[in-house]
Amino acid sequence: MRTLSGVGIRSGLFKMVGLCLLAGVLVAGLLFPVVGAAGVVSNQASDTVESMSSNLADEPPPLITNITDRDGERIATVYDQYRIPTAPDEISEAMKWAIISIEDRRFYDHPGVDWKGTMRAAISNSAGGDTQGASTLTQQYVKNYLINVTYRNDELGQQKAQEVSIARKLKEARIAMQLETKMSKPEILAGYLNIIEFSREIFGVGAAAKAYFGTTAAELTVPQAALLAGAVNNPAVLDPWNNPEGAKKRRNIVLDTMVGNQKLAREDAERIKKEPLGVLPDGPDKAAANCTGAESGFFCQYVIEYLYEHGMQQDDLLTGGYTIRTTLDAEVNHQAAQAAKAEVDQDEPNVANTLSLVKPGKDRHEVLSLAANRDYGPDPDQGQTMLGLPYEIMNVTGTGSSYKIFTAAAALEQRRYGIFDEVRVPGSYTSHVFTGGGQEGCPGIAWCIRNAGDYPGSMTLQDALAKSPNTAFVILEEEVGMGPVVNMAEKLGLRKTMRSNTANGGEVNPDSDNVQYNQSQKQFFGPEANDPGEGSFTLGVSPTSGLELGNVAATIMSGGVWCPPTPILEISDRDGAAQPIEEQSCEQAVPEGLADSLAVGLSKDTAAGGTAHAAAESAGWDRPMIGKTGTTQESGSAAFIGATPQIAGAAMVFRPTRPYGGLLDGGPGNVTAVSPGSGNMFGGKTPARTWFRAVQPALEGEPAAPLPEPHPRYADIR
């Protein structure tokens, strides 16, 4: 008669035999690519292992991309995984021994696979004892690399990298053994510590040290290292902020394993066990993965969009570990943001006040600042918006008389008038060239217009730019022709603006039945077939980009040289190597003499009688500059474009949503959106004051640079 104990003994023997057979299978599987290399399947398997181990040895994991200002100060980080890389000698000994003690005590003794540990775990697990893992740190490195790098965006691949199967463990073991021939033990250990995930999607020990404790991997103490080493087992469950008791219990287990591994004295372990976790009290210190929360948020977002437009892929940006040094002048941007908010309250509903500043030059036009009265972010209740207010084509009601610059420039280009020649300024004018009705009582299909103030019957073109009578520039449009005027706007800087539609500044939709959607602004306002064009163009009635308008001023101050507004100074990769970016070349948009003469023509807007005089005087402005104000119908939006030889830019105030209506300027900080007909906004008010508030301190200490001299070819023609 068999006893129960006899059955148990035989069962144990059968299990032991089975485990030995399993071990034989594993060893045979590991050796198969060597002993059976004649087979195609064998060669393919070997190639896969070789490729995978090479990837781990040579290809680094995703890293944070840092975006900095022109002085190298970080303004934002973008990333897919929050990771701070650390070299083997940048990780404390405490951290190394904590992870070895709890995860792979024989790390320095095995060749990537610990057969002794594997058999011990298999016997314990099959005998019904505590379940034990058998993966070495090298094997865990392989698995975590597959999960967090190779298949980080592939859920199915991640599942396969973790599936419980002999085939998966066999492949993992072979890769681990191959990896040990390519990397040293310190490199493997550092690679593992750089790849693993901690709680809150924090990857690698460098990021964990900063996020958990506000320190570096090199400075991690024994209790800190033990907490992090313990968290690797189950990061979500052992989050020290959500589960402090569980995290502490696991930390103390790590301390005990360090004692057992003779890396920590028992009395020290017992003392540390009584200590608190020591993590940062308000949660992990983890940088945002986007542009929100920074004063330079609009600039940051513009940089990202600019890089995408110029060929960088999103995944490359978020994982490449680049350092992107931008053209942002942090102090100028601060002054611009403060000026915008001082003029229009940050929480004012449906009123945007923006300022875009560019540095003139004949080889580059560097963007210095992109600011608004709002912050860049997703919470409107906190005065935030994710609209690209200072740089996108957001002002859909236009910038008013600032567009008269293009009409004047076209007249100079054709040499119909010099900047000091007299132009006609009737109080009202009926155009039989342009159609559209215009004011009440306009006969037939003619277009009627009148001035907003009283002017003499004629004045120089220079004075007309300063005083801004409407009739003078509509007459100039008729004489010059709409094609040259619209082309001039494009040449001087409104490139994307002229390609956008007239309705909302978006992309042209050729399938729309509405000409404001199915034509670009250049098509809509310029002459098409026998159509003379839309005369309202010179009155600035169409959607406009504030950055492009600011770049118009930079083109004029650069001797007529247009350059694309760029936010990039240099880009370096994770190894510090420079990464080129292909940008559009600068071009001589108009003759230098024309640009210089136009600058002189725009130099009286801040003088007595000019539309920006009051704003300049209140700011104590005393530098030579160019300027032009603009206001749209019903005071729905307004703008000021201005420049010195050092800084050019445009300020705009407008309604970003539900744009039909007006703006009431009740003084600095008190601008509100109102119904049509009840506004009093002008370009010489909020926009001009915003410009002077920002640019005045930005130029403090700089010499008052003179404007160029007018060229005789464009000075007196008649």
C-alpha positions in Angstrom: 0.0 0.0 0.0 1.4 3.4 -1.1 1.6 6.1 1.5 0.8 9.7 0.8 4.5 10.6 1.5 5.6 8.2 -1.2 3.3 9.9 -3.7 4.7 13.2 -2.7 8.3 12.0 -3.1 7.5 10.5 -6.6 5.7 13.7 -7.6 8.7 15.8 -6.5 11.0 13.5 -8.5 8.9 13.9 -11.6 8.9 17.7 -11.2 12.7 17.7 -10.8 13.1 15.6 -13.9 10.7 17.9 -15.7 12.7 20.9 -14.6 15.9 19.3 -15.7 14.4 18.6 -19.1 13.2 22.3 -19.2 16.7 23.5 -18.4 18.0 21.3 -21.2 15.5 22.8 -23.6 16.5 26.3 -22.6 20.2 25.5 -23.0 19.6 23.8 -26.4 17.6 26.8 -27.5 20.3 29.2 -26.5 22.9 27.1 -28.4 20.8 26.3 -31.4 22.0 29.3 -33.6 25.5 28.0 -33.0 25.2 24.2 -33.5 22.5 24.5 -36.2 23.8 27.4 -38.2 23.2 25.7 -41.5 19.4 26.3 -41.3 17.8 29.4 -42.7 15.5 29.7 -39.6 18.5 29.5 -37.4 20.3 32.3 -39.3 17.3 34.5 -39.1 16.9 33.9 -35.4 20.6 34.7 -34.8 20.3 37.9 -36.9 17.3 39.0 -34.8 19.2 38.5 -31.6 22.3 40.2 -32.9 20.2 43.2 -34.1 18.3 43.5 -30.9 21.5 43.4 -28.7 23.1 46.0 -31.0 20.2 48.3 -30.5 20.4 48.1 -26.8 24.2 48.6 -26.9 24.2 51.5 -29.4 20.8 53.2 -29.5 20.0 55.5 -26.6 16.4 55.8 -25.2 14.0 58.7 -25.6 15.3 61.9 -24.0 13.9 65.3 -23.1 14.2 68.1 -25.7 15.1 71.4 -24.0 14.0 74.7 -25.5 16.1 77.7 -24.4 16.2 81.5 -24.9 19.0 83.1 -26.7 21.2 83.1 -23.6 20.8 79.3 -23.1 18.3 79.5 -20.2 15.7 76.8 -20.5 12.1 78.1 -21.2 10.4 74.7 -21.7 10.8 71.0 -22.2 9.0 68.7 -24.5 9.2 64.9 -24.4 7.5 61.6 -24.8 9.2 60.1 -21.7 10.6 62.2 -18.8 14.1 61.0 -18.6 17.5 62.5 -17.5 20.4 60.4 -18.8 23.1 59.4 -16.4 26.4 57.8 -17.1 27.7 54.9 -14.9 29.9 57.2 -12.9 27.0 59.6 -12.3 25.0 57.0 -10.2 25.6 56.7 -6.5 27.0 53.4 -5.2 24.0 53.2 -2.9 21.7 53.1 -5.8 23.7 50.5 -7.7 23.8 48.1 -4.7 20.2 48.7 -3.7 19.0 47.6 -7.2 21.5 44.7 -7.4 20.6 43.4 -3.9 16.8 43.4 -4.5 16.8 42.4 -8.2 19.9 40.4 -9.1 22.3 39.6 -6.3 24.6 37.6 -8.6 24.7 40.3 -11.2 28.5 40.4 -11.4 28.9 36.6 -11.5 26.6 35.5 -14.4 26.9 36.0 -18.2 23.5 37.5 -18.6 21.5 34.5 -17.5 21.7 33.2 -14.0 21.2 29.4 -14.3 21.6 28.9 -10.6 18.9 31.5 -9.9 16.7 30.1 -12.7 16.8 26.6 -11.3 16.2 27.8 -7.7 13.2 29.9 -8.7 11.8 27.1 -10.9 12.1 24.5 -8.0 10.6 27.0 -5.5 7.7 27.9 -7.8 6.9 24.3 -8.8 7.1 23.1 -5.2 4.4 25.5 -4.2 6.7 27.9 -2.3 6.9 31.7 -2.7 6.9 32.7 -6.3 10.4 33.8 -7.2 11.6 35.7 -10.3 14.5 34.4 -12.2 15.3 37.3 -14.6 18.7 38.9 -14.3 19.1 42.7 -14.5 20.5 42.1 -18.0 17.3 40.3 -19.0 15.2 42.9 -17.3 17.1 45.5 -19.3 16.1 43.7 -22.5 12.5 43.5 -21.5 12.2 47.1 -20.3 14.0 48.3 -23.4 11.4 46.5 -25.6 8.5 47.9 -23.5 9.8 51.5 -23.0 11.7 52.1 -26.2 11.2 49.7 -29.1 7.4 49.2 -28.5 6.7 52.4 -26.5 3.9 53.3 -29.0 2.9 49.7 -29.8 0.5 48.1 -27.3 0.6 44.7 -29.0 4.4 44.8 -29.1 4.5 45.6 -25.4 2.2 42.7 -24.6 4.5 40.3 -26.5 7.5 41.6 -24.7 5.9 40.6 -21.4 4.0 37.5 -22.3 4.5 34.4 -20.1 6.0 31.9 -22.6 9.1 29.8 -23.0 9.7 31.3 -26.4 9.7 34.8 -25.1 12.0 33.9 -22.2 14.3 32.0 -24.5 14.7 35.0 -26.9 15.2 37.4 -23.9 17.9 35.1 -22.5 19.7 34.9 -25.8 19.7 38.6 -26.3 20.9 39.1 -22.7 23.8 36.8 -23.2 24.7 38.5 -26.5 24.4 41.9 -24.8 27.0 40.9 -22.2 29.5 40.5 -25.0 28.9 44.0 -26.2 28.6 46.0 -23.0 30.5 46.0 -19.7 28.7 45.3 -16.4 28.7 48.9 -15.4 27.3 49.9 -18.7 24.5 47.3 -18.5 23.6 48.4 -15.0 23.5 52.1 -16.0 21.5 51.2 -19.1 19.0 49.4 -17.0 18.7 52.2 -14.5 18.2 54.7 -17.3 15.5 52.7 -19.0 13.2 51.6 -16.2 9.9 53.4 -15.3 9.0 54.7 -11.9 5.6 56.0 -10.8 4.0 59.0 -12.6 5.6 58.1 -15.9 9.0 59.0 -14.7 11.7 57.1 -16.6 15.3 56.4 -15.4 17.0 57.0 -12.1 18.2 60.5 -13.1 14.7 61.8 -13.6 13.5 59.8 -10.5 16.1 61.4 -8.3 15.1 64.8 -9.3 11.3 64.2 -9.3 11.2 62.3 -6.0 13.9 64.0 -3.9 15.1 67.1 -5.8 18.6 65.7 -6.1 20.7 63.9 -8.7 21.4 60.2 -9.3 25.0 60.8 -8.0 23.8 62.1 -4.7 21.2 59.5 -3.9 21.5 58.3 -0.3 20.9 54.7 1.0 17.2 55.4 2.1 16.5 57.2 -1.2 18.1 54.5 -3.3 16.2 51.8 -1.4 12.9 53.5 -2.0 13.6 53.8 -5.8 14.9 50.3 -6.1 11.8 49.0 -4.4 9.5 51.0 -6.6 10.7 49.2 -9.7 8.8 46.1 -8.7 5.4 47.8 -9.2 5.7 51.5 -9.8 2.0 52.3 -9.9 1.2 50.4 -6.7 4.3 51.6 -4.9 3.8 55.3 -5.6 5.1 56.9 -2.4 2.6 59.8 -2.6 -0.5 57.6 -3.2 0.7 54.6 -1.1 3.3 55.7 1.4 2.8 52.6 3.7 3.3 50.2 0.8 6.3 52.1 -0.5 7.9 52.2 3.0 7.3 48.4 3.5 9.0 47.7 0.1 11.8 50.1 0.9 12.5 48.2 4.1 12.6 44.9 2.3 15.3 46.4 0.0 17.3 47.5 3.1 17.1 43.9 4.4 18.4 42.5 1.1 21.3 45.0 1.2 22.2 43.7 4.7 22.0 40.1 3.4 24.3 41.1 0.5 26.7 42.7 3.0 26.3 46.1 1.5 24.7 47.7 4.6 25.2 47.2 8.3 22.2 45.8 10.2 22.2 48.7 12.7 22.1 51.2 9.8 19.2 49.4 8.1 17.2 49.3 11.3 17.8 53.1 11.9 16.8 53.9 8.3 13.6 51.9 8.6 12.3 54.3 11.2 12.9 57.3 8.9 10.2 58.9 6.8 10.2 58.4 3.0 11.7 61.9 2.4 10.0 62.5 -0.9 9.0 66.0 -2.0 5.8 66.8 -0.1 3.7 68.2 -3.0 4.3 65.4 -5.4 7.1 64.8 -8.0 9.1 67.7 -9.4 8.5 66.9 -13.0 8.8 69.4 -15.8 5.8 70.0 -18.1 5.9 68.2 -21.4 4.6 71.2 -23.4 4.7 75.0 -23.6 2.0 75.7 -21.0 2.8 77.5 -17.7 5.6 79.7 -19.0 5.6 83.4 -19.8 7.2 82.5 -23.1 4.5 79.9 -23.9 3.4 81.5 -27.2 7.0 81.7 -28.4 7.6 78.1 -27.4 4.6 76.9 -29.3 5.7 78.9 -32.3 9.1 77.3 -32.2 7.6 73.8 -32.2 5.3 74.6 -35.1 8.2 76.2 -37.0 10.3 73.1 -36.6 7.5 70.9 -37.9 7.0 73.2 -40.9 10.7 72.9 -41.6 10.9 69.1 -41.6 11.4 67.9 -38.1 9.1 65.0 -37.2 7.1 65.1 -34.0 8.4 61.9 -32.7 12.0 63.0 -33.3 11.4 66.3 -31.4 9.8 64.5 -28.5 12.5 61.8 -28.1 15.6 63.2 -29.6 17.1 64.9 -26.6 17.8 68.1 -28.6 18.8 71.4 -27.2 17.0 74.1 -29.2 18.5 77.5 -28.6 16.0 80.1 -29.8 16.2 83.8 -30.6 13.9 84.7 -27.7 15.1 87.7 -25.6 13.6 86.7 -22.2 13.8 90.3 -20.8 12.2 91.8 -23.9 9.5 89.2 -23.9 8.8 89.9 -20.2 8.4 93.5 -20.9 6.2 92.8 -23.9 3.9 90.5 -21.9 3.7 93.0 -19.0 2.9 95.8 -21.5 0.1 93.7 -23.1 -1.4 92.9 -19.8 -1.1 96.4 -18.5 -3.2 97.7 -21.4 -5.8 94.9 -21.6 -6.7 92.9 -18.5 -5.7 89.2 -18.8 -9.2 88.1 -17.8 -11.1 90.5 -20.1 -13.5 88.3 -22.1 -13.0 88.2 -25.9 -10.3 90.9 -26.1 -6.8 90.0 -27.2 -3.8 92.4 -27.0 -0.7 91.1 -28.7 2.8 92.3 -29.5 5.3 90.6 -31.9 8.8 91.9 -32.0 11.5 91.1 -34.6 15.2 92.2 -35.0 15.9 93.8 -38.4 18.8 92.7 -40.4 20.0 92.0 -43.9 20.9 88.3 -43.3 18.3 87.3 -40.6 15.1 88.5 -39.0 15.2 87.0 -35.5 12.0 86.9 -33.5 12.7 88.5 -30.2 9.3 88.2 -28.5 5.7 86.9 -29.0 3.5 88.1 -26.2 -0.2 88.7 -25.4 -2.4 89.8 -22.5 -3.2 86.1 -22.0 -0.9 83.2 -21.1 -0.5 80.2 -23.2 -2.5 77.3 -21.7 -5.8 75.3 -21.7 -7.7 77.1 -18.9 -9.7 80.1 -20.0 -10.7 80.7 -16.4 -7.0 81.4 -15.6 -6.7 83.9 -18.5 -5.2 81.2 -20.8 -5.6 80.3 -24.4 -4.0 77.9 -26.8 -4.7 80.1 -29.8 -1.5 81.4 -31.4 -2.6 85.0 -30.9 0.7 86.8 -31.6 1.8 84.9 -34.6 -1.1 83.0 -36.3 -3.6 84.8 -38.6 -5.9 85.4 -35.7 -7.0 89.1 -36.1 -9.8 88.3 -38.6 -11.2 91.9 -38.7 -7.9 93.4 -39.9 -5.4 96.1 -38.9 -7.0 99.1 -40.6 -4.8 101.9 -42.0 -1.5 100.1 -41.4 -2.1 98.6 -44.9 -1.7 102.1 -46.4 2.0 101.3 -46.1 1.7 98.9 -49.1 -0.2 101.4 -51.2 2.4 104.1 -50.5 5.2 101.6 -51.3 3.6 100.6 -54.6 3.3 104.3 -55.6 7.0 104.8 -54.9 7.8 101.6 -56.8 6.0 102.9 -59.9 7.5 106.4 -59.3 4.1 108.0 -59.6 4.9 109.9 -56.4 7.9 110.6 -54.3 7.6 110.6 -50.5 7.6 114.4 -50.4 5.2 114.9 -53.3 1.7 116.2 -52.8 -1.3 113.8 -53.0 -5.0 114.7 -53.3 -7.1 114.5 -50.1 -10.7 115.2 -50.8 -13.1 115.0 -47.9 -15.0 112.3 -49.6 -14.5 110.3 -52.8 -16.6 108.2 -55.1 -14.7 105.5 -57.0 -16.1 104.2 -60.3 -13.2 101.7 -60.5 -13.8 99.8 -57.3 -17.3 98.5 -56.6 -19.0 97.5 -53.4 -21.5 100.3 -52.4 -19.6 101.7 -49.4 -21.4 104.6 -47.6 -25.1 105.4 -47.6 -26.2 107.3 -50.7 -23.5 106.0 -52.9 -24.8 106.0 -56.6 -25.1 102.8 -58.6 -22.4 100.3 -58.2 -19.8 102.9 -57.3 -17.7 102.7 -54.1 -17.9 105.8 -51.8 -15.6 106.7 -49.0 -15.0 109.7 -46.8 -12.4 110.6 -44.2 -12.8 110.3 -40.5 -11.5 113.8 -39.8 -10.9 117.2 -41.5 -7.9 117.5 -43.7 -6.5 120.0 -46.2 -7.2 119.3 -49.8 -3.7 118.0 -50.4 -0.6 117.0 -48.4 2.7 115.2 -48.9 2.7 111.5 -49.0 4.8 111.6 -45.9 2.1 113.6 -44.1 -0.6 111.4 -45.4 1.1 108.4 -43.8 1.2 110.3 -40.5 -2.3 111.6 -40.6 -3.9 108.7 -42.5 -6.8 110.2 -44.6 -8.7 107.4 -46.3 -9.5 109.1 -49.6 -5.8 109.8 -50.5 -4.9 106.1 -50.4 -8.0 104.9 -52.3 -7.1 107.4 -55.0 -3.5 106.1 -55.0 -4.9 102.5 -55.3 -6.8 103.5 -58.4 -3.7 105.1 -60.0 -1.3 102.3 -59.1 -3.7 99.4 -59.6 -4.7 96.7 -57.1 -2.2 94.1 -58.4 0.9 96.0 -57.5 -0.5 97.1 -54.1 -1.4 93.5 -53.1 1.9 92.2 -54.4 3.7 94.8 -52.4 2.0 93.5 -49.2 3.3 90.0 -50.0 6.8 91.2 -50.9 7.2 93.2 -47.7 6.2 90.4 -45.4 2.6 89.3 -45.5 3.4 85.9 -47.1 1.2 83.4 -45.2 -1.4 86.2 -44.7 -1.8 86.7 -48.4 -2.1 82.9 -49.0 -4.9 82.6 -46.4 -8.6 83.1 -47.1 -10.4 86.4 -46.6 -13.1 85.1 -44.3 -11.2 83.8 -41.3 -7.5 83.6 -42.2 -7.6 79.8 -42.6 -6.7 77.7 -45.6 -8.4 78.3 -48.9 -11.2 75.8 -49.5 -11.6 75.4 -53.3 -14.9 73.5 -52.8 -16.7 76.4 -51.1 -19.2 78.4 -53.0 -18.2 81.5 -51.1 -15.4 83.5 -52.7 -14.1 84.6 -49.3 -13.3 81.0 -48.6 -12.4 79.6 -52.0 -9.9 82.4 -52.9 -6.7 83.5 -51.2 -6.5 87.1 -50.1 -4.1 87.8 -52.9 -6.7 86.5 -55.4 -9.7 88.1 -53.7 -8.3 91.6 -53.4 -6.1 91.6 -56.5 -7.4 91.9 -60.1 -8.9 88.7 -61.4 -9.8 88.7 -65.2 -11.5 92.1 -65.8 -12.3 92.7 -62.1 -10.3 95.7 -60.9 -10.0 94.3 -57.4 -11.3 95.3 -54.0 -10.4 98.9 -53.0 -11.0 98.2 -49.3 -7.6 96.5 -49.2 -5.7 99.6 -48.3 -8.1 100.1 -45.4 -6.8 96.9 -43.8 -10.1 94.9 -43.6 -8.8 91.4 -43.8 -7.3 88.8 -41.5 -3.6 89.4 -40.6 -0.8 87.8 -38.7 0.7 90.1 -36.1 4.2 88.5 -36.5 4.1 89.0 -40.3 3.0 92.6 -39.8 5.9 93.1 -37.4 8.2 91.6 -40.0 7.0 94.1 -42.6 8.5 96.8 -40.3 11.7 94.8 -40.1 11.9 94.5 -43.9 11.5 98.3 -44.3 14.2 98.9 -41.6 16.5 96.3 -43.3 16.9 98.3 -46.6 14.1 96.4 -48.2 15.5 92.9 -47.4 12.9 90.4 -46.5 13.9 87.5 -44.4 11.6 84.8 -42.9 11.0 85.6 -39.2 13.0 82.9 -37.5 12.9 81.7 -33.9 16.0 79.4 -34.2 19.6 80.3 -33.3 21.0 76.7 -33.2 20.0 73.1 -32.6 22.2 70.5 -31.1 21.5 66.8 -30.7 21.9 64.7 -27.5 25.6 64.4 -28.2 26.1 68.1 -28.7 26.5 67.9 -32.5 25.0 70.8 -34.5 21.8 69.9 -36.4 21.2 72.1 -39.5 17.8 73.5 -40.3 17.0 74.6 -43.9 15.3 78.0 -43.8 14.1 80.2 -46.7 16.7 82.6 -47.9 16.5 86.3 -47.5 15.7 88.4 -50.6 15.8 92.0 -51.7 12.0 92.5 -51.7 12.2 96.2 -52.9 15.1 98.4 -53.8 17.1 99.7 -50.8 16.4 103.3 -51.8 12.7 102.7 -51.9 12.7 101.1 -48.4 14.9 103.9 -47.0 12.5 106.5 -48.5 9.5 104.7 -47.2 11.1 104.7 -43.7 11.4 108.4 -43.9 7.9 108.6 -45.1 6.7 106.7 -42.0 8.9 108.8 -39.6 6.3 111.4 -38.6 3.6 109.3 -37.0 4.9 110.0 -33.6 5.4 113.7 -34.2 2.8 116.4 -33.6 -0.2 115.8 -35.7 0.7 112.1 -36.2 -1.8 109.4 -35.1 0.6 107.9 -32.6 1.9 111.2 -31.2 -0.1 111.1 -27.9 1.1 107.6 -27.1 4.7 108.4 -27.9 4.6 111.6 -25.8 3.1 109.9 -22.8 5.9 107.3 -23.0 8.6 110.0 -23.2 9.7 108.6 -26.5 12.5 110.6 -28.1 14.1 108.2 -30.6 13.9 108.2 -34.4 11.5 105.5 -35.6 8.9 104.6 -38.2 5.3 104.0 -37.3 1.8 103.6 -38.6 -1.5 103.1 -36.8 -4.6 101.4 -38.1 -8.2 101.1 -37.0 -11.0 99.0 -38.6 -14.6 99.9 -39.0 -16.7 100.1 -35.8 -13.4 100.1 -33.9 -13.5 96.3 -34.0 -9.7 96.0 -34.0 -6.7 98.2 -34.2 -3.0 98.0 -34.7 0.3 99.8 -34.5 3.4 98.9 -36.6 6.6 100.5 -35.6 10.4 100.1 -35.8 13.8 101.5 -34.9 17.0 100.1 -36.5 17.3 97.8 -33.5 13.7 96.5 -33.0 10.7 96.2 -35.2 7.2 94.9 -34.4 3.5 95.2 -34.4 0.9 95.5 -31.7 -2.7 94.5 -32.3 -5.9 94.5 -30.2 -8.9 92.5 -31.5 -11.7 90.2 -30.6 -10.4 86.6 -31.1 -13.9 85.1 -31.1 -17.3 86.4 -32.3 -15.4 89.2 -34.0 -18.3 91.3 -35.1 -18.5 94.3 -32.8 -16.4 97.0 -31.3 -13.8 97.7 -28.7 -14.1 100.4 -26.0 -10.9 101.8 -24.7 -11.5 103.1 -21.2 -7.9 103.7 -20.5 -4.9 101.3 -19.7 -6.2 98.0 -18.4 -9.8 98.8 -19.1 -10.6 97.7 -22.6 -13.8 95.8 -23.3 -15.7 94.2 -26.2 -18.9 96.2 -27.0 -21.6 96.1 -29.6 -21.1 97.7 -33.0 -21.2 101.4 -33.1 -20.2 101.9 -29.4 -16.5 101.5 -29.6 -13.8 104.2 -29.5 -10.6 102.2 -30.1 -7.9 103.5 -32.4 -4.4 102.3 -33.3 -2.9 105.3 -31.5 -4.5 104.1 -28.2 -4.0 100.5 -26.8 -1.8 99.2 -29.6 0.6 102.1 -29.7 0.8 102.3 -25.9 1.5 98.6 -25.8 4.3 99.0 -28.3 6.0 101.9 -26.4 5.6 100.3 -23.0 7.6 97.3 -24.2 10.1 98.8 -26.6 11.1 101.8 -24.5 12.7 99.7 -21.7 14.0 97.1 -24.2 16.1 99.9 -25.8 17.3 101.4 -22.5 21.0 102.0 -22.7 21.1 101.5 -26.5 22.2 104.5 -28.6 19.4 106.4 -30.5 20.2 105.1 -34.0 19.3 107.4 -36.9 16.9 106.5 -39.7 18.3 106.2 -43.3 18.3 109.1 -45.7 15.6 109.2 -48.5 16.9 108.2 -51.9 16.5 111.0 -54.5 14.8 108.6 -56.9 11.9 108.2 -54.5 11.9 111.7 -52.8 10.6 114.3 -55.2 9.2 113.0 -58.5 6.5 115.5 -59.5 
